[in-house]
Amino acid sequence: MELLNTFNALLQDNFGELGPFIIVGVLGFLMILLTLPFLLNRKEDPLDKIKKSRVASSAKASDKSTLRFESKHDKLEKYSNFLEPQDEEEYSAARLNLLRAGYRGKNAVRMFHFAQFSLGLGLLGVGALFAVIATQTNPDTSMQKTLMTVLIPGVIGYMVPRYWVTKRVEKRKEEIINGFPDALDMMLVCVEAGQSLDQSIIRVSRELQAGFPALAEEFATVAYELKAGKDRMLVLKDMSERAGVPDVASFVTVLIQSTSFGTSIADALRVFASEMRDKRVMRAEEKANTLPTKMTLATMMLTIPPLLIILIGPSVYGIATMLGAGGAAIGN
């Protein structure tokens, strides 16, 4: 017991009153780092090995290149059970969100969770280091402030990848919305010139590459899937899901209905393109109408104080001078 008290007093002398808590936290952090490799390095299921060997043997026998292959250089493959959601619905939602952000790699979900885990743990360690330095500099630092110094960087590191993906999704949606009316006009010109819908989609994807790369990528994906033999309705529905924009969903509905009922695609595109142009003008007018409201606060802050100083300043100065002179006269 005396040894424990001596060790505790030594820690308090060197690191302040929070010395024991800091040492316990550092030891816990080191234990987590030492334990993670053993937890993550799980042995592969024998059934999965048999399945992979059968797939490899069948691929060699058929001598055909597959569209999807596993990368031998993916070092996070063995940690997939830890870094990827095991629930199918949760994995599909995360995959769709990353697709809408423009990350189409098959290991995008894995990299996203790895970024969250690594940044959160790394900034948590940085916060612990700053807490130790702050405690040595100022021994009177409260426990609450120390915990906030440790936890806030970890939370920020964990939330930064999610914030980045959210901003990417919003930026991509805005780009698709802005370029969609022009894409429809170009597609209408191609269809009326005698090209098929598939050829017009390929041409639109090429022409939009410079101005609206996100929309061009979506049309290029549609063209590749159609070339691969996928059903057109299914391809268009997948495009609507990936884009996540109501205008694209309406466009897909128009094309599906036109194909189902056998009506002219050019007439449907002409009407829908006109509606999209009108909708773009309405969005611009809406932003223009909200501009005076947004500028009201800035106008008040930048014009009213100088105006009050100019109008009331001389009067205030004169009154102050008169009061000072009157006080001096009374004093005499």
TORDREN-600101 format. One line per 2 residues: number of its first residue (from 0); for each residue x, y, z of N, C-alpha, C. Coordinates in steps of 0.1 Angstrom, whole numbers, plus 5000, padded with zeros to 4 digits. Layout:
NUM	X:Y:Z:X:Y:Z:X:Y:Z | ... $
//
This chain:
0	5008:4988:5000:5000:5000:5000:5009:5013:5000 | 5020:5012:5008:5029:5023:5008:5035:5026:4995 $
2	5038:5014:4988:5044:5016:4975:5035:5022:4965 | 5022:5019:4966:5012:5025:4957:5010:5039:4960 $
4	5010:5043:4973:5009:5057:4976:5021:5065:4971 | 5033:5059:4973:5045:5066:4968:5045:5068:4953 $
6	5041:5057:4946:5040:5058:4931:5030:5069:4927 | 5018:5070:4934:5008:5080:4931:5013:5094:4934 $
8	5021:5095:4945:5026:5109:4948:5037:5112:4937 | 5044:5103:4933:5054:5106:4922:5048:5110:4909 $
10	5037:5104:4906:5029:5108:4894:5023:5122:4895 | 5018:5125:4907:5012:5138:4909:5023:5149:4909 $
12	5035:5146:4914:5046:5156:4914:5050:5158:4900 | 5050:5148:4891:5055:5150:4877:5045:5155:4868 $
14	5032:5150:4869:5022:5153:4859:5010:5161:4865 | 5011:5164:4878:5000:5172:4884:4990:5162:4890 $
16	4978:5168:4894:4968:5160:4901:4962:5149:4892 | 4962:5152:4879:4956:5142:4870:4966:5132:4865 $
18	4978:5131:4871:4988:5122:4867:4984:5108:4866 | 4978:5102:4876:4973:5088:4875:4963:5085:4864 $
20	4954:5095:4862:4944:5093:4851:4951:5093:4838 | 4961:5102:4836:4968:5103:4823:4975:5090:4821 $
22	4982:5085:4831:4990:5072:4829:4980:5061:4825 | 4969:5060:4832:4959:5050:4829:4954:5051:4815 $
24	4951:5064:4811:4946:5066:4797:4956:5062:4787 | 4969:5066:4789:4980:5062:4779:4981:5047:4779 $
26	4981:5040:4790:4982:5026:4790:4971:5019:4783 | 4958:5024:4785:4947:5019:4778:4948:5021:4763 $
28	4953:5032:4759:4955:5035:4745:4965:5025:4739 | 4976:5023:4746:4986:5014:4741:4981:4999:4741 $
30	4973:4996:4750:4967:4982:4750:4957:4980:4738 | 4950:4991:4735:4941:4990:4724:4949:4988:4711 $
32	4960:4996:4709:4968:4995:4697:4975:4981:4696 | 4978:4975:4708:4984:4962:4707:4974:4951:4705 $
34	4962:4953:4709:4951:4943:4708:4945:4943:4694 | 4944:4954:4687:4937:4955:4675:4943:4946:4664 $
36	4956:4945:4662:4961:4935:4652:4956:4921:4654 | 4955:4917:4666:4951:4903:4669:4936:4901:4667 $
38	4928:4912:4669:4914:4911:4667:4911:4912:4652 | 4919:4920:4645:4916:4922:4630:4921:4911:4622 $
40	4932:4904:4626:4938:4894:4618:4931:4881:4621 | 4918:4880:4616:4910:4868:4618:4913:4858:4607 $
42	4913:4846:4610:4915:4835:4601:4904:4834:4591 | 4907:4831:4579:4897:4830:4568:4889:4817:4570 $
44	4876:4818:4567:4868:4807:4569:4871:4796:4558 | 4873:4783:4562:4876:4773:4552:4866:4772:4540 $
46	4853:4775:4543:4843:4775:4532:4846:4786:4522 | 4850:4797:4527:4853:4808:4518:4866:4805:4510 $
48	4875:4798:4515:4887:4793:4508:4883:4784:4497 | 4874:4774:4500:4869:4765:4490:4862:4772:4478 $
50	4853:4782:4482:4846:4790:4472:4855:4797:4463 | 4865:4804:4469:4875:4812:4461:4883:4802:4451 $
52	4886:4791:4456:4894:4781:4448:4885:4777:4436 | 4872:4774:4439:4864:4770:4428:4862:4781:4418 $
54	4860:4793:4423:4859:4804:4413:4871:4806:4405 | 4883:4805:4411:4896:4807:4404:4897:4796:4393 $
56	4894:4783:4397:4895:4772:4388:4886:4774:4376 | 4873:4778:4379:4864:4780:4368:4868:4791:4359 $
58	4874:4802:4364:4879:4813:4356:4890:4808:4347 | 4899:4800:4352:4910:4795:4344:4905:4786:4333 $
60	4895:4778:4337:4890:4768:4327:4883:4776:4315 | 4875:4786:4319:4868:4793:4308:4877:4802:4300 $
62	4888:4807:4307:4898:4816:4301:4891:4829:4296 | 4883:4834:4305:4876:4847:4302:4879:4857:4312 $
64	4881:4869:4308:4884:4880:4318:4871:4884:4325 | 4871:4886:4338:4859:4890:4345:4859:4905:4346 $
66	4847:4910:4348:4845:4924:4349:4849:4929:4363 | 4847:4921:4373:4851:4925:4386:4862:4915:4391 $
68	4872:4920:4396:4883:4911:4401:4888:4917:4414 | 4894:4909:4422:4899:4913:4435:4914:4917:4433 $
70	4917:4929:4439:4930:4934:4438:4939:4927:4448 | 4951:4923:4443:4961:4916:4452:4968:4926:4461 $
72	4967:4939:4457:4974:4949:4465:4965:4956:4475 | 4953:4951:4477:4944:4957:4487:4947:4952:4500 $
74	4954:4960:4508:4959:4955:4522:4948:4955:4532 | 4936:4961:4529:4925:4961:4538:4915:4950:4536 $
76	4918:4941:4526:4909:4930:4523:4907:4921:4535 | 4917:4918:4543:4916:4908:4554:4909:4915:4566 $
78	4907:4928:4566:4900:4935:4576:4886:4939:4572 | 4881:4933:4561:4868:4937:4556:4857:4934:4566 $
80	4858:4923:4573:4847:4920:4583:4846:4931:4594 | 4857:4938:4596:4857:4948:4607:4853:4962:4601 $
82	4858:4965:4589:4856:4978:4583:4844:4979:4575 | 4837:4969:4571:4825:4969:4563:4813:4965:4571 $
84	4801:4972:4570:4789:4967:4577:4785:4953:4573 | 4781:4945:4582:4777:4931:4579:4763:4931:4575 $
86	4755:4941:4579:4741:4941:4575:4740:4946:4561 | 4732:4938:4553:4731:4941:4539:4725:4955:4536 $
88	4714:4958:4543:4708:4971:4541:4717:4983:4545 | 4724:4982:4556:4734:4992:4560:4745:4993:4549 $
90	4750:4982:4545:4761:4983:4535:4756:4989:4522 | 4743:4985:4517:4738:4991:4505:4736:5006:4506 $
92	4731:5011:4518:4729:5025:4520:4743:5033:4520 | 4753:5027:4526:4766:5033:4526:4772:5033:4512 $
94	4770:5022:4505:4775:5021:4491:4768:5031:4482 | 4755:5033:4483:4748:5042:4475:4752:5057:4478 $
96	4754:5060:4491:4759:5073:4495:4772:5077:4489 | 4781:5067:4489:4794:5069:4483:4794:5070:4468 $
98	4785:5062:4462:4783:5064:4447:4778:5077:4443 | 4769:5083:4451:4764:5096:4449:4775:5107:4451 $
100	4785:5104:4459:4796:5113:4461:4806:5111:4450 | 4805:5101:4441:4815:5099:4431:4825:5089:4433 $
102	4824:5081:4444:4834:5071:4447:4828:5057:4443 | 4833:5052:4432:4827:5040:4426:4835:5028:4428 $
104	4847:5029:4435:4855:5017:4437:4847:5007:4446 | 4850:4994:4444:4843:4983:4451:4848:4983:4466 $
106	4859:4989:4469:4864:4990:4483:4861:5004:4489 | 4852:5012:4483:4849:5025:4488:4844:5025:4502 $
108	4835:5016:4505:4829:5016:4519:4840:5012:4529 | 4849:5003:4525:4860:4999:4534:4869:5010:4536 $
110	4873:5018:4526:4882:5029:4528:4875:5040:4536 | 4862:5042:4534:4855:5052:4542:4856:5049:4557 $
112	4852:5037:4561:4853:5033:4575:4867:5033:4580 | 4877:5029:4572:4891:5030:4576:4895:5044:4579 $
114	4891:5053:4570:4894:5067:4572:4888:5073:4585 | 4875:5069:4588:4869:5073:4600:4877:5067:4612 $
116	4880:5054:4612:4887:5048:4623:4901:5054:4625 | 4909:5055:4614:4923:5060:4616:4923:5074:4620 $
118	4915:5083:4614:4915:5097:4618:4910:5099:4632 | 4899:5092:4636:4894:5093:4650:4905:5088:4660 $
120	4911:5077:4657:4921:5072:4667:4934:5081:4667 | 4938:5085:4655:4950:5094:4654:4948:5107:4661 $
122	4937:5114:4659:4934:5127:4666:4931:5125:4680 | 4926:5113:4684:4924:5110:4698:4938:5110:4705 $
124	4948:5103:4699:4961:5103:4704:4967:5117:4705 | 4965:5125:4695:4970:5139:4695:4964:5147:4706 $
126	4951:5145:4708:4944:5152:4719:4950:5147:4733 | 4953:5134:4734:4959:5130:4747:4972:5136:4749 $
128	4980:5137:4738:4993:5143:4739:4992:5158:4743 | 4983:5165:4738:4980:5179:4741:4976:5180:4756 $
130	4967:5171:4760:4963:5171:4774:4974:5169:4784 | 4984:5160:4780:4995:5158:4789:5004:5170:4790 $
132	5006:5177:4778:5014:5189:4778:5007:5200:4786 | 4994:5201:4784:4987:5212:4791:4987:5209:4806 $
134	4986:5197:4810:4986:5193:4825:5000:5196:4831 | 5011:5194:4824:5024:5197:4829:5026:5212:4829 $
136	5020:5219:4819:5022:5234:4819:5014:5240:4830 | 5001:5236:4832:4992:5242:4842:4986:5230:4850 $
138	4992:5228:4862:4987:5216:4870:4973:5218:4875 | 4968:5230:4875:4954:5233:4880:4944:5230:4870 $
140	4947:5224:4858:4937:5221:4848:4926:5212:4853 | 4914:5215:4851:4903:5207:4856:4902:5194:4848 $
142	4895:5184:4854:4893:5171:4848:4884:5172:4835 | 4874:5181:4836:4865:5182:4825:4872:5188:4813 $
144	4881:5198:4815:4888:5204:4804:4898:5194:4798 | 4904:5186:4806:4913:5176:4801:4906:5165:4792 $
146	4894:5161:4797:4886:5151:4789:4882:5157:4776 | 4878:5170:4776:4873:5177:4764:4885:5178:4754 $
148	4897:5181:4760:4909:5182:4751:4912:5169:4744 | 4909:5158:4751:4912:5144:4745:4901:5140:4735 $
150	4889:5142:4739:4878:5136:4732:4874:5145:4719 | 4875:5158:4720:4870:5166:4709:4878:5164:4696 $
152	4891:5163:4696:4899:5159:4684:4895:5146:4678 | 4892:5136:4687:4888:5123:4682:4875:5123:4675 $
154	4865:5130:4681:4852:5132:4675:4853:5139:4662 | 4861:5149:4661:4863:5157:4649:4869:5148:4638 $
156	4879:5140:4642:4885:5131:4632:4876:5120:4627 | 4867:5116:4636:4857:5106:4632:4846:5112:4622 $
158	4843:5124:4624:4832:5130:4617:4837:5137:4604 | 4850:5140:4602:4855:5146:4590:4852:5139:4578 $
160	4854:5125:4577:4851:5118:4564:4836:5119:4561 | 4828:5118:4571:4813:5119:4568:4809:5132:4563 $
162	4815:5143:4569:4813:5156:4564:4817:5158:4550 | 4829:5153:4547:4835:5154:4533:4826:5147:4523 $
164	4821:5135:4526:4812:5128:4517:4799:5135:4515 | 4794:5141:4526:4781:5148:4525:4783:5161:4516 $
166	4794:5168:4517:4796:5179:4509:4798:5175:4494 | 4805:5164:4492:4807:5159:4478:4793:5155:4472 $
168	4785:5149:4480:4771:5146:4474:4764:5158:4471 | 4764:5168:4479:4756:5181:4476:4762:5188:4464 $
170	4775:5188:4463:4782:5194:4451:4779:5187:4438 | 4779:5174:4439:4776:5166:4427:4762:5167:4423 $
172	4752:5167:4432:4738:5169:4429:4736:5183:4423 | 4742:5193:4428:4741:5206:4422:4746:5207:4408 $
174	4758:5200:4406:4763:5200:4392:4754:5193:4382 | 4748:5182:4387:4739:5174:4378:4726:5183:4375 $
176	4721:5190:4385:4709:5198:4383:4712:5209:4373 | 4724:5215:4375:4727:5227:4366:4730:5222:4351 $
178	4735:5210:4349:4738:5206:4336:4728:5198:4329 | 4717:5194:4337:4707:5185:4331:4699:5191:4320 $
180	4695:5203:4321:4687:5209:4309:4695:5210:4296 | 4708:5213:4297:4717:5213:4285:4718:5199:4280 $
182	4719:5189:4288:4721:5175:4284:4708:5171:4276 | 4697:5175:4281:4684:5171:4275:4683:5178:4261 $
184	4687:5191:4260:4686:5197:4247:4696:5191:4237 | 4707:5187:4242:4717:5180:4233:4712:5166:4229 $
186	4706:5159:4238:4700:5146:4235:4689:5147:4225 | 4680:5158:4227:4669:5160:4217:4675:5163:4203 $
188	4685:5170:4202:4691:5173:4189:4696:5160:4183 | 4703:5152:4191:4708:5139:4186:4697:5130:4181 $
190	4687:5129:4189:4675:5120:4185:4668:5125:4173 | 4666:5138:4172:4660:5144:4160:4669:5143:4147 $
192	4682:5142:4150:4691:5141:4138:4691:5126:4133 | 4685:5117:4139:4684:5103:4134:4692:5093:4143 $
194	4698:5097:4153:4705:5088:4161:4696:5081:4171 | 4700:5069:4175:4692:5061:4185:4694:5067:4199 $
196	4686:5063:4208:4688:5068:4222:4701:5064:4228 | 4706:5052:4225:4719:5047:4230:4730:5056:4224 $
198	4730:5058:4211:4740:5066:4205:4740:5081:4210 | 4728:5086:4212:4727:5100:4218:4732:5101:4232 $
200	4730:5090:4240:4736:5091:4254:4751:5091:4253 | 4757:5083:4244:4771:5083:4243:4777:5096:4238 $
202	4770:5102:4229:4774:5115:4224:4773:5126:4235 | 4762:5126:4242:4760:5136:4253:4771:5134:4264 $
204	4774:5122:4267:4785:5119:4277:4798:5125:4273 | 4801:5124:4260:4814:5130:4255:4814:5145:4255 $
206	4802:5151:4251:4802:5165:4250:4802:5172:4264 | 4796:5166:4274:4795:5172:4287:4807:5169:4296 $
208	4817:5163:4291:4828:5159:4299:4836:5171:4304 | 4836:5182:4296:4844:5194:4301:4836:5203:4310 $
210	4823:5204:4307:4815:5213:4315:4809:5207:4328 | 4804:5195:4327:4797:5189:4338:4802:5174:4339 $
212	4813:5172:4345:4819:5158:4345:4811:5148:4353 | 4804:5153:4363:4796:5143:4371:4784:5138:4363 $
214	4777:5147:4355:4766:5142:4347:4771:5134:4335 | 4783:5138:4330:4789:5130:4319:4793:5116:4324 $
216	4797:5115:4336:4801:5102:4341:4788:5093:4343 | 4777:5099:4347:4765:5091:4348:4760:5086:4335 $
218	4760:5094:4324:4756:5090:4311:4766:5080:4305 | 4779:5081:4308:4788:5071:4303:4786:5058:4310 $
220	4783:5058:4323:4780:5045:4330:4767:5039:4323 | 4757:5047:4320:4745:5041:4314:4749:5035:4300 $
222	4758:5042:4293:4761:5037:4279:4769:5024:4281 | 4778:5023:4290:4786:5010:4292:4777:4999:4296 $
224	4768:5002:4305:4759:4991:4310:4750:4986:4298 | 4745:4996:4290:4737:4992:4278:4745:4983:4268 $
226	4758:4987:4267:4766:4979:4258:4769:4965:4263 | 4769:4964:4277:4771:4951:4283:4759:4942:4282 $
228	4748:4947:4277:4736:4939:4276:4726:4940:4287 | 4727:4949:4296:4718:4951:4307:4705:4957:4302 $
230	4694:4954:4308:4681:4959:4304:4681:4974:4305 | 4675:4980:4295:4675:4995:4295:4667:5001:4307 $
232	4656:4996:4310:4648:5001:4321:4655:5000:4334 | 4662:4988:4336:4669:4986:4348:4681:4996:4349 $
234	4688:4998:4338:4699:5008:4337:4694:5022:4341 | 4683:5026:4335:4678:5039:4338:4674:5041:4352 $
236	4668:5031:4358:4665:5031:4372:4677:5032:4381 | 4687:5025:4377:4700:5026:4385:4706:5040:4384 $
238	4705:5046:4372:4710:5059:4371:4702:5069:4380 | 4689:5067:4381:4681:5076:4390:4685:5074:4404 $
240	4688:5062:4408:4692:5059:4422:4706:5065:4425 | 4715:5064:4415:4728:5069:4418:4729:5084:4418 $
242	4721:5091:4410:4721:5105:4409:4714:5111:4422 | 4703:5106:4426:4696:5111:4437:4690:5125:4435 $
244	4687:5128:4422:4681:5141:4419:4667:5139:4413 | 4657:5147:4418:4643:5145:4413:4642:5147:4398 $
246	4650:5156:4392:4649:5159:4378:4653:5146:4370 | 4663:5139:4374:4668:5127:4367:4657:5116:4369 $
248	4651:5115:4381:4641:5105:4383:4629:5108:4374 | 4625:5120:4372:4614:5123:4363:4618:5120:4349 $
250	4630:5123:4345:4635:5120:4331:4634:5104:4329 | 4639:5097:4339:4638:5082:4337:4624:5077:4336 $
252	4615:5083:4344:4601:5079:4343:4595:5082:4329 | 4599:5094:4324:4594:5097:4310:4599:5087:4300 $
254	4612:5084:4300:4617:5074:4291:4611:5060:4292 | 4609:5056:4304:4603:5043:4307:4589:5043:4301 $
256	4581:5053:4304:4567:5054:4299:4567:5054:4284 | 4576:5062:4278:4576:5063:4264:4580:5050:4257 $
258	4589:5043:4263:4593:5029:4258:4581:5019:4260 | 4574:5020:4271:4564:5010:4274:4552:5012:4265 $
260	4548:5025:4263:4536:5028:4255:4539:5030:4240 | 4552:5029:4236:4555:5030:4222:4554:5044:4216 $
262	4554:5055:4224:4553:5068:4219:4566:5073:4214 | 4567:5084:4208:4579:5090:4202:4588:5095:4213 $
264	4600:5091:4213:4610:5095:4223:4613:5110:4221 | 4614:5114:4208:4617:5128:4205:4607:5138:4210 $
266	4594:5134:4209:4583:5143:4214:4584:5144:4229 | 4586:5132:4236:4587:5132:4250:4599:5141:4255 $
268	4611:5139:4248:4622:5147:4252:4620:5162:4249 | 4613:5166:4239:4610:5180:4236:4602:5186:4247 $
270	4592:5180:4251:4583:5185:4262:4591:5186:4275 | 4598:5175:4278:4605:5175:4291:4617:5185:4291 $
272	4624:5186:4280:4635:5196:4279:4629:5210:4281 | 4618:5213:4275:4612:5226:4277:4608:5229:4292 $
274	4603:5219:4299:4600:5220:4313:4612:5222:4321 | 4623:5215:4318:4635:5216:4325:4641:5230:4324 $
276	4640:5236:4312:4645:5250:4310:4637:5260:4318 | 4624:5258:4318:4616:5267:4326:4619:5265:4341 $
278	4621:5253:4345:4624:5250:4359:4638:5257:4363 | 4647:5257:4354:4660:5263:4357:4659:5278:4358 $
280	4650:5284:4350:4648:5299:4351:4641:5302:4364 | 4631:5293:4368:4624:5295:4381:4634:5294:4392 $
282	4643:5285:4392:4653:5284:4403:4662:5296:4403 | 4666:5302:4392:4674:5314:4392:4666:5326:4397 $
284	4653:5327:4394:4645:5338:4399:4643:5336:4414 | 4641:5324:4419:4640:5322:4433:4652:5326:4441 $
286	4664:5323:4436:4676:5328:4442:4678:5343:4442 | 4673:5349:4431:4674:5363:4429:4664:5370:4439 $
288	4653:5364:4441:4643:5370:4451:4647:5369:4465 | 4655:5358:4469:4659:5357:4482:4672:5365:4485 $
290	4678:5371:4475:4690:5379:4477:4688:5391:4486 | 4677:5399:4484:4675:5411:4492:4674:5407:4507 $
292	4667:5396:4510:4665:5392:4524:4678:5388:4530 | 4687:5382:4523:4700:5378:4528:4709:5390:4530 $
294	4707:5401:4522:4715:5412:4523:4710:5422:4533 | 4699:5420:4539:4693:5430:4548:4701:5432:4561 $
296	4705:5420:4567:4714:5421:4579:4727:5428:4577 | 4734:5424:4565:4746:5430:4562:4745:5445:4559 $
298	4734:5449:4553:4732:5463:4550:4729:5471:4563 | 4722:5465:4572:4719:5472:4585:4732:5473:4593 $
300	4740:5463:4593:4753:5464:4601:4763:5473:4595 | 4763:5475:4582:4773:5483:4575:4769:5497:4573 $
302	4756:5500:4573:4752:5514:4570:4746:5521:4582 | 4739:5514:4590:4732:5522:4601:4742:5527:4611 $
304	4752:5519:4616:4762:5525:4626:4769:5537:4621 | 4775:5537:4608:4781:5549:4604:4772:5561:4602 $
306	4759:5558:4598:4749:5569:4597:4746:5575:4611 | 4745:5567:4621:4742:5572:4634:4754:5580:4639 $
308	4766:5575:4637:4778:5583:4641:4778:5597:4634 | 4775:5597:4621:4776:5610:4614:4765:5619:4619 $
310	4753:5614:4622:4741:5623:4625:4742:5627:4640 | 4744:5617:4649:4743:5619:4663:4757:5623:4669 $
312	4768:5620:4663:4781:5622:4669:4783:5637:4672 | 4781:5647:4663:4783:5661:4667:4775:5665:4679 $
314	4762:5661:4679:4754:5665:4691:4759:5659:4704 | 4763:5646:4704:4768:5640:4716:4781:5647:4720 $
316	4789:5651:4711:4802:5658:4714:4798:5672:4720 | 4789:5679:4714:4785:5692:4719:4779:5691:4734 $
318	4771:5681:4736:4765:5679:4749:4775:5676:4759 | 4785:5667:4755:4796:5664:4765:4804:5676:4768 $
320	4807:5684:4758:4815:5696:4760:4808:5706:4769 | 4795:5708:4767:4787:5717:4776:4787:5712:4790 $
322	4785:5699:4792:4784:5693:4806:4798:5695:4812 | 4809:5693:4804:4822:5695:4810:4825:5709:4814 $
324	4820:5719:4806:4822:5733:4809:4814:5737:4821 | 4802:5732:4822:4793:5735:4834:4799:5729:4846 $
326	4804:5717:4846:4810:5711:4858:4822:5719:4862 | 4830:5724:4852:4842:5732:4856:4838:5745:4863 $
328	4827:5751:4857:4822:5764:4863:4817:5762:4877 | 4810:5751:4880:4805:5749:4893:4816:5746:4903 $
330	4827:5739:4898:4838:5737:4906:4845:5750:4910 | 4846:5759:4901:4852:5772:4904:4844:5780:4914 $
//
